Amino acid sequence: SSLRLPYIKGAIERYEGEFSSLLKSKYLDALDYWTDDDHLNKFIALVEAAVDLEQLENGEYMISASYDSKLLDLKNQMDAVEKQIQILHKQTANELDLPVDKGLKLDKSTQFGHVFRITKKEEPKVRKKLNVSFIVLETRKDGVKFTNTKLKKLGDQYGKLLEEYTSVQKELVARVVQTAATFSE
């Protein structure tokens, strides 16, 4: 809401309709006072630096990776592992002669982590390769989830990075909230 105050102030300043003089006299002085560099502008700067505003639009309250060098490093490592997983996804699709995403899907689940998934319809086409080169994790009505040693290793690596990222994020949230609390006046 603090980030929106300059827009509200601007809207009141531009408003020329009924009661415009009353609105301006009632709110503009207070908005000028509270949005100056000694008050909310410092808080707004903290929010803009610390909060991941892109994630905020998705309803997720996260610390921006660029706010802390350790967090940024972990994010970069996670992105690199994610990229390797995407490359492995394409290689595996080629190996199984399945279209990427339509035939061979890449899922992330809390139970198994990163897994490949095919529909029951696709399963007979790749059954031999599936039993030889892959580890079948789950067979259900909607399809088969499976992995291989490479995906398992990358998924575990990603999971450890995510765990550390979450831990660092939690520490930073505590610090940012503590700092933000100093603006409560």
Phi, psi and chi 1 to 4 in degrees:
 res  aa     phi    psi   chi1   chi2   chi3   chi4
   1 SER       -  -33.7   59.3      -      -      -
   2 SER   -63.0  -34.8  -63.2      -      -      -
   3 LEU   -66.3  -24.7  -65.0  173.3      -      -
   4 ARG   -88.0  -13.9  -59.6  -69.9  179.3 -120.7
   5 LEU   -56.2  -43.3  -75.1  176.7      -      -
   6 PRO   -59.7  -33.7  -26.3   35.4      -      -
   7 TYR   -69.3  -41.1  -59.8  106.2      -      -
   8 ILE   -63.2  -45.8  -66.1  168.2      -      -
   9 LYS   -58.7  -45.4 -176.2  179.0  160.8 -161.2
  10 GLY   -62.5  -39.4      -      -      -      -
  11 ALA   -65.0  -41.3      -      -      -      -
  12 ILE   -66.0  -40.9  -67.6  170.5      -      -
  13 GLU   -62.5  -37.4  -72.9  170.4  -23.3      -
  14 ARG   -82.5  -19.9  -72.1 -172.4  -54.6  -82.5
  15 TYR   -66.4  128.4 -179.2   67.0      -      -
  16 GLU  -122.1   11.2  -65.7  -61.7  -31.3      -
  17 GLY   -83.2 -164.3      -      -      -      -
  18 GLU   -58.2  139.1 -170.2  176.3   -1.3      -
  19 PHE    67.4   15.2  -54.5  114.0      -      -
  20 SER   -61.2  -40.1   64.8      -      -      -
  21 SER   -66.6  -37.1   59.8      -      -      -
  22 LEU   -65.6  -46.1  178.1   64.3      -      -
  23 LEU   -59.0  -46.4  -83.8  172.4      -      -
  24 LYS   -64.0  -45.5  -71.0  175.2 -177.3  172.9
  25 SER   -69.1  -32.9   66.3      -      -      -
  26 LYS   -77.2  -38.2  177.9   90.3  173.8  139.5
  27 TYR  -115.0  -30.5  -64.3  107.6      -      -
  28 LEU   -64.4  -42.7  -80.9 -176.4      -      -
  29 ASP   -60.5  -44.5  -73.1  -18.2      -      -
  30 ALA   -64.4  -42.4      -      -      -      -
  31 LEU   -64.5  -40.6  -76.4  170.6      -      -
  32 ASP   -59.2  -45.7  -80.1  -23.3      -      -
  33 TYR   -63.7  -50.2  176.2   77.4      -      -
  34 TRP   -77.8  -18.8  -73.3  110.3      -      -
  35 THR  -101.5   17.6   56.3      -      -      -
  36 ASP   -84.3  178.9   68.6    7.8      -      -
  37 ASP   -68.2  -16.7  -71.5  -23.8      -      -
  38 ASP   -89.1   -7.8  -68.8  -34.3      -      -
  39 HIS  -125.0 -111.4  -63.6   93.9      -      -
  40 LEU   -69.2  -22.6  -80.3  176.9      -      -
  41 ASN   -60.3  -34.9  -82.2   -2.5      -      -
  42 LYS   -68.2  -40.8  -73.8 -178.7 -179.1  177.3
  43 PHE   -64.0  -44.2  177.7   73.0      -      -
  44 ILE   -60.4  -41.2  -69.2  168.6      -      -
  45 ALA   -61.9  -40.8      -      -      -      -
  46 LEU   -62.1  -46.6  170.9   69.2      -      -
  47 VAL   -61.4  -46.7  169.7      -      -      -
  48 GLU   -63.3  -35.1  -72.2  175.1  -27.3      -
  49 ALA   -78.2  -38.7      -      -      -      -
  50 ALA   -91.5  -36.6      -      -      -      -
  51 VAL   -89.9  136.3  176.6      -      -      -
  52 ASP   -76.7   97.8 -173.5  -24.6      -      -
  53 LEU   -66.3  -27.9  -62.4  176.1      -      -
  54 GLU   -66.7  -43.9  -74.4  179.6   23.3      -
  55 GLN   -68.0  -31.9  -66.7  -63.3  -30.6      -
  56 LEU   -60.4  -37.3 -171.7   60.7      -      -
  57 GLU   -64.7  -25.5  -71.7  177.5   12.1      -
  58 ASN   -89.1    5.6  -58.4  -30.8      -      -
  59 GLY    82.9   11.2      -      -      -      -
  60 GLU  -106.4  129.7  -68.5 -172.9   46.9      -
  61 TYR   -99.0  103.1  -63.6   89.0      -      -
  62 MET  -132.5  153.2  -59.6 -176.9   75.6      -
  63 ILE   -77.6  136.6  -61.6  -66.9      -      -
  64 SER   -65.0  135.0  173.8      -      -      -
  65 ALA   -59.9  -30.8      -      -      -      -
  66 SER   -74.7   -7.9   61.6      -      -      -
  67 TYR   -71.9  -28.0 -177.8   70.7      -      -
  68 ASP  -138.6  133.8  179.8   78.0      -      -
  69 SER   -63.8  -37.0   59.9      -      -      -
  70 LYS   -67.0  -41.9 -174.3  173.4 -177.4 -179.2
  71 LEU   -63.5  -42.1 -157.8   62.3      -      -
  72 LEU   -63.5  -42.2 -176.2   59.2      -      -
  73 ASP   -61.9  -45.2 -177.9   47.8      -      -
  74 LEU   -63.2  -41.4  -72.4  167.2      -      -
  75 LYS   -61.2  -43.7  174.3   85.6  168.4   97.8
  76 ASN   -63.2  -40.7  -71.2  -22.0      -      -
  77 GLN   -64.2  -42.2  -72.1 -180.0   55.6      -
  78 MET   -63.0  -42.2  -73.0  168.4   53.6      -
  79 ASP   -62.1  -40.0  -71.3  -12.1      -      -
  80 ALA   -64.8  -42.8      -      -      -      -
  81 VAL   -66.1  -41.8  171.1      -      -      -
  82 GLU   -59.9  -39.2 -169.5   71.9   51.6      -
  83 LYS   -64.6  -41.9 -169.2  173.9 -175.9  178.1
  84 GLN   -62.4  -38.7  -72.1  178.7  -70.4      -
  85 ILE   -64.7  -40.7  -70.3  171.0      -      -
  86 GLN   -64.0  -39.8  -65.9  -60.4  -33.2      -
  87 ILE   -64.1  -45.0  -69.4  168.0      -      -
  88 LEU   -61.3  -37.4 -179.0   61.4      -      -
  89 HIS   -58.8  -47.5  179.3 -148.9      -      -
  90 LYS   -65.2  -42.7  -72.1  177.6 -176.1  154.1
  91 GLN   -61.6  -43.5  -70.5  170.6  -14.8      -
  92 THR   -66.2  -39.8  -55.1      -      -      -
  93 ALA   -60.8  -42.8      -      -      -      -
  94 ASN   -64.3  -43.9  -71.5  -22.6      -      -
  95 GLU   -60.3  -39.1 -174.2 -178.7  -40.8      -
  96 LEU   -90.4   -0.6  -65.0  174.2      -      -
  97 ASP    56.5   47.1 -161.8   28.6      -      -
  98 LEU  -123.3  147.0  -66.7  169.7      -      -
  99 PRO   -69.5  139.7   18.1  -24.2      -      -
 100 VAL   -65.1  137.1  176.3      -      -      -
 101 ASP    72.0  -40.6  -67.5  -30.8      -      -
 102 LYS   -81.4  -45.7  -85.1 -162.1  171.1 -155.4
 103 GLY   -93.5  -50.9      -      -      -      -
 104 LEU  -110.1  112.0 -179.6   68.3      -      -
 105 LYS   -99.1  153.0  -66.9  173.5  177.2   47.0
 106 LEU  -112.2  118.8 -179.3   64.6      -      -
 107 ASP  -114.9  159.2  -73.3   -9.6      -      -
 108 LYS  -127.1  117.8 -146.9 -172.4  -61.5 -173.3
 109 SER  -124.9  157.4   72.8      -      -      -
 110 THR   -71.0  -29.1   51.5      -      -      -
 111 GLN   -75.1  -46.0 -174.9  179.7    4.1      -
 112 PHE  -112.7  -11.0  -60.0  116.5      -      -
 113 GLY    79.4 -140.9      -      -      -      -
 114 HIS   -76.7  129.4  -72.7   81.6      -      -
 115 VAL  -141.7  157.3  -65.6      -      -      -
 116 PHE   -91.4  151.6  -63.4  121.1      -      -
 117 ARG  -141.8  136.0 -177.8  172.5   53.9   86.5
 118 ILE  -127.3  158.6   54.4  173.7      -      -
 119 THR   -77.1  162.9   62.1      -      -      -
 120 LYS   -60.3  -30.9  -80.3  -68.9 -116.4 -173.0
 121 LYS   -65.5  -37.5 -170.7  177.0   98.7  178.6
 122 GLU   -79.0  -24.1  -59.8  -76.1   -8.2      -
 123 GLU   -55.5  -45.5 -166.7  -93.4  -20.2      -
 124 PRO   -60.5  -31.0  -22.0   31.3      -      -
 125 LYS   -65.9  -29.1  -62.6  176.5 -167.1  172.8
 126 VAL  -119.3   12.4  -63.5      -      -      -
 127 ARG   -54.1  -45.9 -174.0  173.6  -68.7  147.3
 128 LYS   -62.3  -49.9  -81.0 -175.0 -177.4  173.8
 129 LYS   -63.9  -36.3  -71.1 -178.6 -176.7  174.7
 130 LEU   -62.3  -43.2 -153.9   57.2      -      -
 131 ASN   -74.4  -24.6  -67.8  -30.7      -      -
 132 VAL   -90.1  -48.6  173.7      -      -      -
 133 SER  -103.1   -5.1  -53.6      -      -      -
 134 PHE  -132.6  164.9  -61.1   94.2      -      -
 135 ILE  -110.9  113.2  -56.8  156.0      -      -
 136 VAL   -76.7  125.7  175.6      -      -      -
 137 LEU   -98.0  -35.9  -59.7  168.9      -      -
 138 GLU  -160.1  135.0 -175.7  177.4   62.4      -
 139 THR  -122.5  122.9  -56.9      -      -      -
 140 ARG  -135.0  178.7  -68.0  171.3   38.8  174.8
 141 LYS   -58.3  -37.5  -80.8 -167.4  -72.0 -173.6
 142 ASP   -84.6   -7.6   61.0  -17.7      -      -
 143 GLY   152.2 -169.1      -      -      -      -
 144 VAL  -120.6  130.7  178.9      -      -      -
 145 LYS  -105.3  133.9  -71.0 -177.6  179.9  177.6
 146 PHE  -150.2  168.6   59.8   97.0      -      -
 147 THR  -144.3  179.1 -171.4      -      -      -
 148 ASN  -139.3  176.7   62.1   14.4      -      -
 149 THR   -63.1  -37.0   52.5      -      -      -
 150 LYS   -65.0  -47.8  -71.0  178.2 -175.3  173.7
 151 LEU   -65.3  -40.1 -177.9   60.3      -      -
 152 LYS   -60.8  -44.5  178.2   82.4  175.0  105.9
 153 LYS   -64.1  -47.2 -175.3  178.5  172.6 -174.1
 154 LEU   -64.5  -40.1  -72.2  169.4      -      -
 155 GLY   -63.7  -41.2      -      -      -      -
 156 ASP   -64.8  -41.8  -70.9  -12.2      -      -
 157 GLN   -61.5  -44.8 -171.6  179.6   -9.4      -
 158 TYR   -61.7  -43.9 -175.5   88.0      -      -
 159 GLY   -60.5  -42.7      -      -      -      -
 160 LYS   -65.3  -42.2  -75.0  177.1 -175.4  162.0
 161 LEU   -63.2  -42.0  -72.6  167.2      -      -
 162 LEU   -63.9  -40.2 -179.5   59.8      -      -
 163 GLU   -62.2  -45.3 -162.4  175.2  -65.9      -
 164 GLU   -66.3  -41.1 -170.4  176.0   -8.1      -
 165 TYR   -58.8  -45.8 -174.6   91.2      -      -
 166 THR   -62.6  -39.8  -56.2      -      -      -
 167 SER   -65.1  -46.7  172.6      -      -      -
 168 VAL   -63.4  -42.0  170.6      -      -      -
 169 GLN   -58.6  -42.6  172.5  110.2 -116.1      -
 170 LYS   -62.5  -43.2 -153.5  173.3 -171.6  177.7
 171 GLU   -61.8  -44.0  -69.4  170.0   23.4      -
 172 LEU   -66.2  -38.1  -70.5  170.2      -      -
 173 VAL   -59.5  -44.4  164.6      -      -      -
 174 ALA   -60.0  -42.9      -      -      -      -
 175 ARG   -66.9  -42.9  -75.0 -160.4  -25.9 -124.3
 176 VAL   -66.3  -42.2  168.2      -      -      -
 177 VAL   -63.4  -40.5  167.1      -      -      -
 178 GLN   -61.3  -43.8 -161.7  172.0   23.5      -
 179 THR   -66.7  -43.8  -56.5      -      -      -
 180 ALA   -61.5  -33.5      -      -      -      -
 181 ALA   -62.2  -24.8      -      -      -      -
 182 THR   -69.5  -12.3   65.4      -      -      -
 183 PHE   -96.0    6.8  -69.4   93.0      -      -
 184 SER   -57.6  -31.0   63.7      -      -      -
 185 GLU   -57.0      - -178.0 -168.2  -32.9      -
